[in-house]
Amino acid sequence: MIQPLVSIVTPSFNQADFIEETLCSVLEQDYPRIEYIVIDGGSTDGSVEIIRKYADRLAYWVSERDAGQSDAIDKGLRRATGEIVAWLNSDDYYVPHALTAAVQCLVAHPEAGMVYGNVDVVDAHGQVLKRGVGSDYDLARQLLQEIIVPQPAAFWWRRVTEDVGYLRTDLHYAMDWDLWLRIGRRYSIHHLRRSLAVFRRSGVNKTAAHPDRIAGEVTSILDDLYRDAQLRPALASLKHEVYGAAYLGGANGAIAAYDFKSARRWLLRAVRTNPAIVAHLRCWLVVAKIMAGAPGRRATVALRDLRRRTVGAKAGYRDPR
């Protein structure tokens, strides 16, 4: 088998409880050609002492203040020399043989710019919550948020990054979603139907702490996408459905943050943008969550407004922006 060098970047900040498991999951892989880069943001919780234990097995590491996770990842990716690159957050970890499987898949599918596997989801104590999370890739379905591309299980050719660009450092929650879109517009993406990594839902993840903020970044990404005159007509025609799905995602995120007022606002925005969304079960699941979490008058208002928006919706859509 061809054995290209694989560069793995781990951004870290105050993850002493988990980072050693992350480091070992990379360093104990059976794949022989790994360049491992750790970019720490100036941790003060003992993480640096743990990283230093493995310093002689790292290609590079640093602990210094940065502008956030995207900035840290970009620092590592720009330093990487491997033909294949990936990043693994400091509370996630690879399963055994993950890199061998990923490389074999990329080499076997030369048309693909990126491959990804599934992830298992665990809690802060390592208890399994879900297994095999992941779906076959389709660009339109990614835009509609109907599939999940698990970031810890994604690997791509470094030349692809040089072509589509690095992470946007102004994004702090949806930077992976943005990168997958940019790759998916220019390259095929292959799904390897086996678990390659474990995603830890620890309660301190950014997405767990601030899930409602993701929708704002997703909307910003979509604004840029739909300003592109070169966007494929098939994708351009999905504009209202895509924005409606993003706003519904905002409602779900706000519910996860127990902000039912914001959830109601995102929900109504989704219905105004794409009235047809009320035909989808996921819309009514959001309504049910709002009613369960915000009993009394607020739930009644949410349901009444949704009914009015639905019954009063005329043919066509409103502009989502």
C-alpha positions in Angstrom: 0.0 0.0 0.0 1.2 3.5 -0.7 2.0 5.2 2.6 1.8 9.0 2.3 2.7 11.1 5.3 -0.3 12.0 7.4 -0.3 15.3 9.4 -2.6 15.5 12.4 -3.2 18.8 14.1 -4.6 19.0 17.6 -5.8 22.4 18.9 -6.0 22.5 22.6 -7.0 24.8 25.4 -7.5 23.8 29.0 -8.5 20.2 28.3 -6.2 18.4 30.8 -8.9 15.9 31.6 -9.0 14.5 28.1 -5.9 15.5 26.1 -3.7 12.6 27.1 -6.3 10.1 25.7 -6.3 12.2 22.5 -2.5 12.2 22.2 -2.2 8.5 22.8 -4.9 7.7 20.3 -2.8 9.3 17.6 0.6 8.2 18.8 -0.5 4.6 19.2 -2.0 4.2 15.7 -0.5 1.4 13.6 0.0 3.6 10.6 3.8 4.2 10.3 4.0 7.7 8.8 2.4 10.3 11.1 3.4 13.9 11.6 1.7 15.1 14.8 1.4 18.8 15.6 -0.2 20.2 18.8 -1.2 23.8 19.0 -2.1 24.8 22.6 -3.7 28.2 23.3 -1.8 28.9 26.5 -3.5 26.4 28.8 -3.2 26.9 32.6 -4.8 23.6 33.8 -1.9 21.2 33.5 -2.4 20.5 29.8 1.1 21.8 28.9 2.7 19.4 31.4 0.9 16.5 29.7 1.9 17.6 26.2 5.5 18.0 27.3 5.5 14.3 28.4 5.1 13.3 24.7 7.2 16.1 23.2 9.8 13.8 21.8 7.1 12.0 19.7 5.6 15.2 18.3 6.8 16.9 15.1 6.0 20.3 16.7 4.1 21.7 19.6 3.6 25.2 21.1 1.7 26.8 23.9 0.8 30.4 23.2 -2.1 32.7 23.0 -4.1 32.5 19.8 -7.3 33.9 18.3 -9.4 30.9 18.9 -9.7 27.3 17.7 -9.8 28.1 14.0 -6.7 30.1 14.3 -4.9 27.3 16.1 -5.9 24.7 13.6 -4.8 27.0 10.7 -1.4 27.4 12.4 -1.0 23.7 12.5 -2.3 23.1 9.0 0.1 25.7 7.6 3.0 24.0 9.3 2.0 20.5 8.1 4.0 18.8 5.5 2.0 15.6 5.0 0.2 14.7 1.8 -2.9 14.0 3.9 -4.1 16.2 6.7 -6.7 16.2 9.5 -7.4 17.8 12.9 -8.5 16.1 16.1 -9.8 18.2 18.9 -8.2 17.6 22.4 -11.3 16.0 23.8 -11.9 13.5 20.9 -9.8 10.5 20.0 -9.2 8.0 17.2 -10.1 4.4 17.3 -7.4 1.8 16.6 -6.4 1.5 12.9 -8.3 4.7 12.0 -5.5 6.2 10.0 -4.7 3.1 8.1 -8.3 2.8 7.1 -8.5 6.5 6.1 -5.4 6.3 4.0 -6.4 3.1 2.3 -9.8 4.7 1.4 -8.2 7.9 0.0 -5.7 6.0 -2.1 -8.4 3.7 -3.4 -10.6 6.7 -4.4 -8.2 9.0 -6.2 -11.2 11.1 -7.4 -12.0 12.0 -3.8 -10.6 15.2 -2.3 -11.7 14.0 1.2 -12.8 10.9 3.0 -14.6 10.6 6.3 -15.8 7.8 8.5 -18.4 7.6 11.2 -17.9 8.6 14.8 -19.1 7.1 18.1 -20.4 9.6 20.6 -19.5 9.3 24.3 -20.1 11.5 27.4 -17.5 13.0 29.7 -17.0 9.7 31.4 -16.6 7.7 28.2 -20.0 6.1 28.2 -21.3 5.5 24.7 -24.3 7.6 23.8 -24.4 6.8 20.0 -22.5 4.5 17.6 -21.8 4.9 14.0 -22.9 8.5 13.4 -22.4 9.5 9.8 -24.1 9.6 6.4 -23.1 9.3 2.8 -22.1 12.7 1.4 -24.2 14.9 -0.8 -23.6 18.6 -1.2 -27.3 19.6 -1.4 -28.1 17.5 1.7 -25.2 19.1 3.6 -26.6 22.5 2.7 -30.1 21.4 3.9 -28.4 20.0 7.1 -29.8 16.5 6.4 -26.5 14.7 6.8 -23.6 14.8 9.3 -20.0 14.9 8.3 -18.3 14.0 11.5 -15.2 16.3 11.9 -13.0 14.0 14.0 -13.3 11.3 11.3 -12.4 13.5 8.3 -9.2 13.3 6.3 -8.2 15.2 3.1 -5.3 15.8 0.8 -3.3 18.9 1.8 -3.4 20.1 -1.8 -7.2 20.4 -1.4 -6.7 22.9 1.5 -4.3 24.9 -0.6 -6.9 25.0 -3.3 -10.1 25.8 -1.4 -8.4 27.7 1.4 -7.8 27.3 5.2 -10.4 27.7 7.9 -12.1 31.0 8.3 -10.7 32.4 11.6 -13.8 34.5 12.1 -15.8 31.3 12.5 -15.7 29.6 15.9 -18.5 27.0 15.7 -19.3 26.2 12.0 -15.8 26.3 10.6 -15.8 22.6 9.7 -19.2 22.9 8.0 -17.9 25.8 5.9 -14.7 23.9 4.9 -16.7 20.8 3.9 -18.9 22.9 1.7 -15.9 24.5 0.0 -14.3 21.1 -0.6 -17.6 19.6 -1.7 -18.1 22.3 -4.4 -14.8 21.3 -6.1 -14.2 17.7 -5.2 -16.0 14.5 -4.5 -16.2 13.4 -0.9 -16.2 9.7 0.0 -17.9 8.2 3.1 -16.2 5.3 4.7 -18.9 3.3 6.5 -17.0 2.5 9.7 -16.2 4.4 12.9 -12.8 6.1 12.8 -13.1 8.4 15.8 -14.9 9.1 19.0 -16.6 12.5 19.6 -16.8 13.4 23.3 -19.9 15.3 24.4 -18.4 16.5 27.6 -20.6 19.4 28.5 -17.8 21.8 28.0 -17.7 21.6 24.2 -18.3 24.9 22.5 -21.2 23.4 20.6 -22.7 22.1 23.8 -22.2 25.4 25.7 -23.4 27.7 22.9 -25.5 25.7 20.4 -27.7 28.6 19.5 -24.7 30.6 18.1 -24.0 28.0 15.4 -27.0 29.1 13.3 -25.7 32.7 13.1 -22.4 31.4 11.6 -24.2 29.0 9.3 -26.3 32.0 8.0 -23.2 34.0 7.4 -21.7 31.1 5.4 -24.9 30.8 3.4 -24.8 34.6 2.7 -21.4 34.2 1.2 -22.4 31.1 -0.8 -25.5 32.7 -2.3 -23.6 35.8 -3.4 -21.4 33.6 -5.6 -22.5 34.0 -9.2 -20.8 30.7 -10.0 -23.1 28.7 -7.7 -24.6 25.7 -9.5 -28.2 26.3 -10.6 -29.4 23.2 -8.8 -28.0 24.6 -5.5 -29.2 28.1 -6.2 -32.7 26.8 -6.6 -32.6 25.5 -3.0 -32.0 28.9 -1.5 -35.2 29.2 0.5 -35.2 25.5 1.7 -31.5 25.9 2.7 -32.1 29.1 4.7 -35.3 27.6 6.2 -33.3 24.6 7.4 -30.6 26.8 8.9 -33.2 28.8 10.8 -34.8 25.6 12.1 -31.4 24.5 13.2 -31.2 27.8 15.1 -34.4 27.0 16.8 -33.1 23.6 17.8 -29.9 25.2 19.1 -31.7 27.7 21.1 -33.8 25.0 22.7 -30.7 23.1 23.6 -29.6 26.3 25.4 -33.0 26.6 27.1 -33.6 29.9 25.3 -37.2 29.3 24.2 -37.8 32.9 23.3 -35.0 32.7 20.7 -36.2 29.3 19.6 -39.6 30.7 18.8 -38.0 33.6 16.9 -35.8 31.2 14.8 -38.8 28.9 14.2 -41.0 31.7 12.8 -38.1 32.9 10.7 -37.9 29.4 9.2 -41.6 29.3 8.4 -41.6 32.8 6.9 -38.6 31.9 4.7 -39.9 28.5 3.6 -43.6 27.9 4.4 -43.3 24.4 3.1 -41.2 23.5 6.0 -44.3 23.0 8.1 -44.9 19.8 6.1 -41.8 18.3 7.7 -41.9 16.4 11.0 -38.7 18.1 12.2 -40.6 21.4 12.2 -43.3 20.1 14.5 -40.7 18.4 16.7 -39.4 21.9 17.3 -42.9 23.1 18.1 -43.3 20.2 20.6 -40.0 21.0 22.2 -40.9 24.7 22.6 -44.3 23.8 24.1 -42.7 21.3 26.5 -40.0 23.7 27.5 -42.0 26.9 27.6 -45.4 26.0 29.0 -48.2 28.4 29.4 -48.7 31.6 27.5 -45.3 31.5 25.6 -46.1 28.1 24.1 -49.6 29.2 23.2 -48.2 32.2 21.4 -45.6 30.1 19.6 -48.3 27.7 18.3 -50.7 30.5 17.4 -48.1 32.4 15.4 -47.0 29.3 13.6 -50.6 28.5 12.7 -51.1 32.0 11.4 -47.9 31.9 9.4 -48.8 28.5 8.0 -52.4 29.3 7.1 -51.6 32.8 5.8 -48.6 31.7 3.7 -49.1 32.6 0.1 -47.6 30.8 -2.9 -43.9 31.4 -3.2 -41.3 32.3 -0.6 -40.0 35.5 1.0 -36.5 36.4 0.5 -34.5 34.8 3.3 -32.3 37.8 3.9 
